[in-house]
Amino acid sequence: MTKLKIITTPDPILRQKSHRLSVAEIESAKIKKLVQDIKETLKAGEYGVGMSAIQVGEPVAIAVVAIRPTPTRPSLKPFNRLYFNAEITDTEGERTPMWEGCCSVLGQDGKPVYAKVPRYKNISIRYYDEEGVMHEDLIDGFLAQVLQHEIDHQNGILFTDLINESEIISFDEYRKLVKKDVV
């Protein structure tokens, strides 16, 4: 496994729509290696819980979700799953602002920036798993937030597109803010 370079703004690849994969592509050795490398890249960071292939320069519709406890979200329960060609088919309720950051959107200090991004708490999605089997699931809570973020990446959308620039705070400001809630 190889740790890959994470693409950051303003690189134009982050604005591309990702190529949807055929079942044969999903099952290919090339894609299996890419998935392993994305997992390794995600694992190397302290805070990340999801990554789309486009964030490592590969514009294909793959989202690796690896939810784990982090310093700012220590109560997260581990969850790992691959999502190929994921698409949101339905949403429920109104959007609620939720804290979000991204390893592809950095501040001047080279660290991720954060903001409260409006996300649905409940979504229905359709996706393929790593065996090429299609699934339709109702997803809620933090996983729904992560998947909306990753699916946005696959459509060339960054979380900063969904908020006012004045709402962005630095990594250090975010840590201070959430530390009050964590301690």
C-alpha positions as CSV (number, residue, x, y, z in Angstrom):
1,M,0.0,0.0,0.0
2,T,1.1,3.5,-0.8
3,K,0.3,6.8,0.9
4,L,-0.8,9.1,-1.9
5,K,-0.5,12.9,-2.2
6,I,-3.8,14.6,-1.3
7,I,-4.9,17.2,-3.9
8,T,-5.8,20.6,-2.4
9,T,-7.6,23.7,-3.6
10,P,-7.3,25.4,-6.0
11,D,-6.3,22.4,-8.1
12,P,-8.9,22.2,-10.9
13,I,-9.2,18.4,-10.6
14,L,-11.3,18.9,-7.5
15,R,-14.0,20.6,-9.7
16,Q,-14.3,17.6,-12.1
17,K,-17.1,15.2,-12.1
18,S,-15.9,11.7,-11.3
19,H,-16.2,8.9,-13.8
20,R,-18.8,6.3,-12.8
21,L,-17.2,2.8,-12.8
22,S,-18.5,-0.3,-14.5
23,V,-18.7,-3.5,-12.5
24,A,-15.6,-4.8,-14.4
25,E,-13.7,-1.7,-13.4
26,I,-14.8,-2.0,-9.8
27,E,-13.4,-5.6,-9.7
28,S,-10.2,-4.7,-11.5
29,A,-6.7,-5.0,-9.9
30,K,-6.1,-1.3,-10.7
31,I,-9.1,-0.1,-8.7
32,K,-8.5,-2.6,-5.9
33,K,-5.0,-1.1,-5.6
34,L,-6.3,2.4,-5.7
35,V,-8.8,1.6,-2.9
36,Q,-6.0,0.2,-0.7
37,D,-3.8,3.3,-1.3
38,I,-6.7,5.6,-0.4
39,K,-7.3,3.6,2.8
40,E,-3.6,4.0,3.6
41,T,-3.7,7.7,2.9
42,L,-6.8,8.2,5.0
43,K,-5.3,6.1,7.9
44,A,-2.2,8.3,7.9
45,G,-4.2,11.3,9.0
46,E,-5.4,11.9,12.5
47,Y,-8.8,13.4,11.7
48,G,-10.1,12.1,8.3
49,V,-13.1,9.8,8.3
50,G,-13.7,9.6,4.5
51,M,-12.0,10.3,1.2
52,S,-13.0,10.3,-2.4
53,A,-10.7,9.1,-5.1
54,I,-10.7,12.6,-6.7
55,Q,-8.9,13.9,-3.6
56,V,-5.8,11.8,-4.6
57,G,-6.1,12.9,-8.3
58,E,-8.2,10.0,-9.6
59,P,-11.5,11.3,-10.9
60,V,-13.4,8.0,-10.4
61,A,-16.6,7.6,-8.3
62,I,-15.1,5.9,-5.2
63,A,-15.7,6.9,-1.6
64,V,-13.7,5.2,1.2
65,V,-15.5,5.7,4.5
66,A,-13.3,4.9,7.6
67,I,-15.1,6.4,10.6
68,R,-13.1,6.2,13.8
69,P,-12.7,8.1,17.0
70,T,-10.8,11.4,16.5
71,P,-9.4,13.9,18.9
72,T,-12.4,16.2,18.3
73,R,-15.0,13.4,18.0
74,P,-13.8,10.7,20.5
75,S,-17.1,9.0,20.8
76,L,-17.4,8.0,17.1
77,K,-18.0,4.3,16.6
78,P,-15.7,2.6,13.9
79,F,-17.3,2.0,10.6
80,N,-15.7,1.0,7.3
81,R,-17.2,0.7,3.9
82,L,-16.5,1.3,0.2
83,Y,-19.0,3.1,-1.9
84,F,-18.7,3.0,-5.7
85,N,-20.9,5.2,-7.9
86,A,-22.8,6.4,-4.8
87,E,-25.7,8.7,-5.5
88,I,-28.3,10.2,-3.2
89,T,-31.8,9.1,-4.3
90,D,-33.8,10.8,-1.6
91,T,-33.5,13.1,1.5
92,E,-35.6,13.5,4.6
93,G,-36.3,16.7,6.6
94,E,-34.5,20.0,6.4
95,R,-30.8,20.5,6.3
96,T,-29.1,21.0,9.6
97,P,-25.7,22.8,10.0
98,M,-23.0,20.4,11.0
99,W,-19.3,20.9,11.6
100,E,-17.2,19.8,8.7
101,G,-13.6,20.0,7.4
102,C,-11.7,18.6,4.5
103,C,-8.1,17.6,3.9
104,S,-8.4,19.1,0.4
105,V,-9.4,22.5,1.7
106,L,-6.6,24.1,3.7
107,G,-6.1,27.5,5.4
108,Q,-3.0,29.6,5.0
109,D,-1.4,27.6,7.8
110,G,-1.6,24.5,5.7
111,K,-4.2,22.9,8.0
112,P,-7.8,22.1,7.2
113,V,-10.5,24.8,7.7
114,Y,-13.9,24.1,9.2
115,A,-17.4,25.4,9.0
116,K,-21.0,24.4,9.8
117,V,-22.3,23.0,6.6
118,P,-26.0,22.4,6.0
119,R,-26.6,18.6,5.6
120,Y,-29.5,16.3,5.7
121,K,-29.6,14.0,8.7
122,N,-31.3,11.2,6.7
123,I,-30.5,10.2,3.1
124,S,-31.3,7.3,0.8
125,I,-28.4,6.2,-1.4
126,R,-27.7,3.8,-4.2
127,Y,-24.2,2.4,-4.6
128,Y,-22.1,-0.6,-5.6
129,D,-19.9,-2.4,-3.1
130,E,-16.4,-3.8,-3.9
131,E,-18.0,-7.0,-5.3
132,G,-20.0,-5.0,-7.8
133,V,-23.3,-5.6,-6.0
134,M,-25.8,-2.8,-6.0
135,H,-27.3,-1.6,-2.7
136,E,-29.9,0.9,-1.7
137,D,-29.7,2.0,1.9
138,L,-31.3,4.5,4.2
139,I,-28.4,6.3,6.0
140,D,-28.6,8.6,9.0
141,G,-26.6,10.7,11.4
142,F,-22.8,11.2,11.0
143,L,-22.5,8.6,8.3
144,A,-25.1,10.5,6.2
145,Q,-23.0,13.7,6.7
146,V,-19.8,12.0,5.6
147,L,-21.5,10.4,2.5
148,Q,-23.0,13.8,1.4
149,H,-19.5,15.3,1.7
150,E,-17.9,12.5,-0.3
151,I,-20.6,12.4,-3.0
152,D,-20.2,16.2,-3.4
153,H,-16.5,15.6,-4.1
154,Q,-17.5,13.2,-6.9
155,N,-19.6,16.0,-8.4
156,G,-16.9,18.7,-8.2
157,I,-18.5,20.4,-5.1
158,L,-16.5,21.4,-2.1
159,F,-18.1,22.0,1.3
160,T,-17.0,25.7,1.1
161,D,-19.4,26.0,-1.9
162,L,-22.3,25.4,0.5
163,I,-21.5,28.2,3.0
164,N,-20.5,31.8,3.2
165,E,-16.8,32.3,3.2
166,S,-17.2,34.4,6.4
167,E,-18.3,31.2,8.3
168,I,-15.0,29.4,7.8
169,I,-12.8,29.0,10.8
170,S,-9.2,27.8,11.2
171,F,-8.2,24.4,12.4
172,D,-6.9,25.9,15.7
173,E,-10.2,27.8,16.2
174,Y,-12.2,24.6,15.6
175,R,-10.1,22.6,18.0
176,K,-10.6,25.2,20.7
177,L,-14.3,25.4,20.0
178,V,-14.9,21.6,20.1
179,K,-12.5,20.9,22.9
180,K,-15.0,22.7,25.2
181,D,-17.6,20.1,24.2
182,V,-15.2,17.1,24.3
183,V,-13.6,17.7,27.7
